[in-house]
């Protein structure tokens, strides 16, 4: 081999390779190759199709699962909350010109201020509202604290454009019972302001004047759930009927939920059957309930059914107990919260022109 030239060596190598190639073909080389690696060939041929089918099946299953979950969730929501998504379409008449008037409510849990524009026809619009906390019922505010807070309210009203003679103060019927109320009255007297007091019946009547639209006087009633008491009122034969029962802080006196519910139901059942179509509701706890379901800046919010709410603090739970008792007793399923109304605005509307 060593005597062979390079060309000879290459020729012999080529002949050997050719003999191997044709021999391999003769003994079924391609089939042999396939038999050497059957698994790899089969997986390569089936994986793409398997992926497509699995993906489609998973997608369908996921979609069905999501739809089923959504449907179940929606069904559960609907069963526990029959009022979800409902709205109350009503627009009260706007005042034609008119003047600004202000009022400060001295309530059982704090004092709040409201400024309205009202015309000669008693059409009104809320221009500004502020909510404070004087801790009246807990008797924790000093005379100076009350005086300072009231001066702040008065100053803001004057700055807004309300005349000093058109600013009024009203003590709620629930706050009258609180020991700390006298501190507020003394502070106001020192500022040369007169303090108006109201009975529960008067408060219920004033709340109705503020919140109940004229178009609903013949088929609806009003509820005001306050901290110190709850007022239930309606129009009957041209006059206003108003009843008082427990307020949302009844738990502080050790009164049971059952006892409160029993009395509230007894009072609510006095609302005539033909006045139970709609209940217009206001007060601190209804405010919390409405806040949870309000849509945008709507003036009227339809509350959810009592069973839809899960509340934590004691006052809210107590107010919810009152709301449920009224709903159970009257069978009314549309409780409409008015974001702008308050019984003290009714006081302003009841004043002579």
SVG drawing of the C-alpha trace seen along z (x, -y; Angstrom):
<svg xmlns="http://www.w3.org/2000/svg" viewBox="-108 -88 114 96">
<polyline fill="none" stroke="black" stroke-width="0.4" points="0.0,0.0 2.9,-2.3 4.0,-2.0 0.6,-3.2 0.2,-6.8 -2.2,-9.1 -4.6,-8.8 -4.5,-5.0 -5.3,-5.2 -8.3,-7.5 -9.6,-5.2 -9.5,-2.1 -11.2,-4.0 -14.0,-5.1 -14.5,-1.5 -14.8,-0.3 -17.4,-3.0 -19.4,-2.2 -19.4,1.6 -20.6,0.8 -23.4,-1.6 -24.8,0.9 -24.6,3.7 -26.6,1.7 -29.2,0.9 -29.4,4.6 -30.1,5.7 -33.0,3.0 -31.1,0.1 -34.0,-2.4 -36.2,0.1 -33.4,1.0 -33.0,-2.7 -36.7,-3.1 -36.6,0.1 -33.6,-1.3 -35.6,-4.3 -39.4,-3.6 -40.3,-5.6 -38.6,-8.8 -40.3,-8.6 -43.7,-7.9 -43.5,-10.7 -42.3,-13.1 -45.3,-12.3 -47.9,-12.5 -46.9,-15.3 -48.1,-18.2 -51.6,-16.8 -51.7,-15.7 -50.7,-19.3 -53.5,-20.8 -56.1,-18.5 -55.0,-18.9 -54.9,-22.7 -58.4,-22.7 -59.8,-20.4 -58.2,-22.4 -59.5,-25.6 -63.1,-24.2 -62.9,-22.8 -61.5,-26.0 -64.2,-28.0 -66.9,-25.7 -65.5,-25.9 -65.3,-29.7 -68.8,-30.0 -70.1,-27.5 -68.3,-29.3 -69.6,-32.7 -73.1,-31.4 -73.0,-29.8 -71.6,-33.0 -74.1,-35.2 -76.9,-32.8 -75.7,-33.0 -75.5,-36.7 -79.0,-37.0 -80.5,-34.8 -78.9,-36.7 -79.3,-40.1 -82.6,-40.6 -82.0,-44.4 -78.5,-44.2 -78.2,-46.5 -81.5,-48.2 -81.8,-52.0 -84.4,-54.6 -85.0,-57.0 -86.4,-60.2 -85.3,-63.8 -86.7,-66.3 -87.7,-69.8 -84.9,-72.3 -85.3,-75.6 -86.0,-78.6 -83.6,-81.2 -84.1,-81.2 -81.8,-81.9 -79.2,-80.1 -80.1,-78.7 -78.0,-76.8 -78.7,-74.4 -76.6,-72.6 -77.9,-69.3 -76.9,-68.5 -77.3,-64.7 -76.7,-61.9 -73.4,-61.0 -72.2,-64.3 -73.2,-67.6 -73.5,-68.0 -74.2,-71.1 -76.2,-71.5 -76.6,-74.4 -79.4,-74.4 -80.8,-76.8 -84.6,-77.0 -87.2,-79.0 -90.6,-80.3 -92.2,-77.0 -90.1,-75.1 -88.1,-73.5 -84.6,-73.0 -81.1,-71.7 -78.3,-70.7 -75.3,-73.0 -73.0,-71.7 -72.9,-69.2 -70.4,-68.5 -70.3,-65.7 -68.5,-66.0 -68.3,-64.1 -68.9,-65.8 -69.1,-62.6 -72.2,-64.1 -73.8,-60.9 -70.5,-59.7 -70.2,-63.1 -66.5,-63.4 -66.4,-66.9 -65.6,-69.9 -67.5,-73.2 -64.6,-74.7 -64.5,-71.8 -68.1,-72.3 -67.9,-76.0 -64.8,-75.8 -66.5,-73.2 -69.7,-75.2 -67.8,-78.4 -66.0,-76.5 -69.3,-75.4 -70.8,-78.9 -67.7,-80.5 -67.8,-78.1 -71.4,-78.8 -70.8,-82.6 -67.9,-82.2 -70.1,-80.2 -72.6,-83.1 -75.3,-82.2 -76.6,-85.2 -76.1,-85.0 -79.9,-85.2 -80.4,-82.2 -78.3,-79.8 -80.3,-77.6 -79.5,-74.9 -81.7,-71.9 -81.2,-69.3 -82.3,-65.8 -84.8,-64.0 -82.2,-61.3 -79.6,-63.9 -82.0,-65.6 -81.7,-62.6 -77.9,-62.8 -76.2,-64.4 -73.7,-66.2 -76.4,-68.1 -76.5,-70.9 -72.9,-71.7 -73.9,-72.4 -76.9,-74.5 -74.7,-76.6 -72.1,-77.1 -74.7,-78.2 -76.3,-80.6 -72.9,-82.2 -72.7,-82.8 -76.2,-84.4 -77.9,-81.5 -81.2,-80.0 -81.4,-76.2 -84.5,-74.5 -85.5,-71.1 -87.9,-68.6 -89.9,-65.6 -89.5,-62.2 -92.8,-62.8 -91.8,-66.2 -88.4,-64.8 -90.2,-62.0 -92.5,-64.6 -89.6,-66.9 -87.6,-64.0 -90.6,-63.0 -91.0,-66.6 -87.4,-66.5 -87.1,-63.1 -90.6,-62.0 -91.4,-63.2 -94.9,-64.5 -95.5,-61.8 -95.0,-59.1 -97.0,-60.4 -99.9,-58.1 -98.0,-54.8 -94.7,-55.1 -93.3,-55.7 -90.1,-57.1 -87.7,-55.6 -84.9,-57.6 -82.6,-55.2 -80.7,-57.5 -78.3,-56.6 -80.7,-57.5 -84.0,-56.5 -85.7,-55.4 -88.6,-57.3 -91.2,-55.8 -93.5,-58.2 -96.1,-58.4 -98.8,-60.7 -102.4,-59.8 -105.5,-61.8 -103.5,-65.0 -101.6,-64.7 -98.4,-63.1 -98.2,-60.0 -94.9,-59.4 -93.8,-56.7 -90.6,-56.3 -88.7,-53.2 -85.2,-52.0 -82.1,-53.7 -78.9,-52.0 -77.1,-52.4 -79.5,-50.3 -76.8,-47.8 -75.1,-50.2 -78.0,-49.8 -77.8,-46.0 -81.1,-45.6 -81.2,-42.4 -81.5,-42.2 -84.7,-40.1 -86.4,-42.6 -85.6,-45.5 -86.7,-43.5 -90.1,-42.7 -90.8,-46.3 -89.7,-47.6 -91.9,-45.1 -94.9,-46.1 -94.4,-49.8 -93.6,-49.1 -96.8,-47.0 -98.8,-50.2 -97.8,-51.5 -100.9,-51.1 -100.7,-48.3 -101.2,-50.8 -98.1,-52.8 -95.6,-50.0 -94.6,-50.2 -91.3,-52.2 -89.5,-53.1 -87.4,-56.2 -84.7,-55.7 -82.1,-58.0 -79.8,-58.0 -76.3,-57.0 -76.5,-53.2 -78.5,-53.5 -75.7,-55.8 -73.2,-53.0 -75.4,-50.5 -75.9,-52.8 -72.2,-53.6 -71.4,-50.0 -73.6,-49.8 -73.7,-53.4 -73.2,-53.9 -71.2,-57.0 -72.8,-60.2 -76.4,-59.2 -78.7,-61.0 -80.9,-57.9 -79.5,-54.5 -81.6,-51.3 -80.3,-49.4 -79.5,-45.7 -81.7,-43.2 -80.7,-43.0 -79.3,-39.5 -76.8,-40.8 -74.8,-42.8 -72.0,-41.4 -71.1,-44.1 -68.5,-44.1 -69.1,-47.0 -71.8,-46.9 -73.7,-50.0 -73.9,-48.9 -75.1,-45.5 -77.7,-47.0 -78.9,-49.3 -79.1,-46.4 -81.2,-44.5 -83.7,-47.5 -83.6,-47.6 -84.4,-43.9 -87.2,-44.1 -88.9,-46.9 -88.4,-45.0 -89.9,-41.8 -92.8,-43.6 -93.8,-45.7 -92.9,-43.3 -91.4,-46.4 -88.6,-45.3 -87.4,-48.7 -85.6,-50.8 -84.3,-54.0 -81.6,-56.0 -81.5,-59.8 -78.0,-61.1 -79.1,-64.8 -81.9,-64.7 -81.9,-65.2 -84.7,-66.0 -83.0,-69.4 -83.5,-70.3 -87.2,-69.5 -87.0,-72.1 -85.7,-74.7 -88.5,-73.8 -91.1,-74.1 -90.1,-77.7 -92.1,-80.6 -90.9,-82.3"/>
</svg>
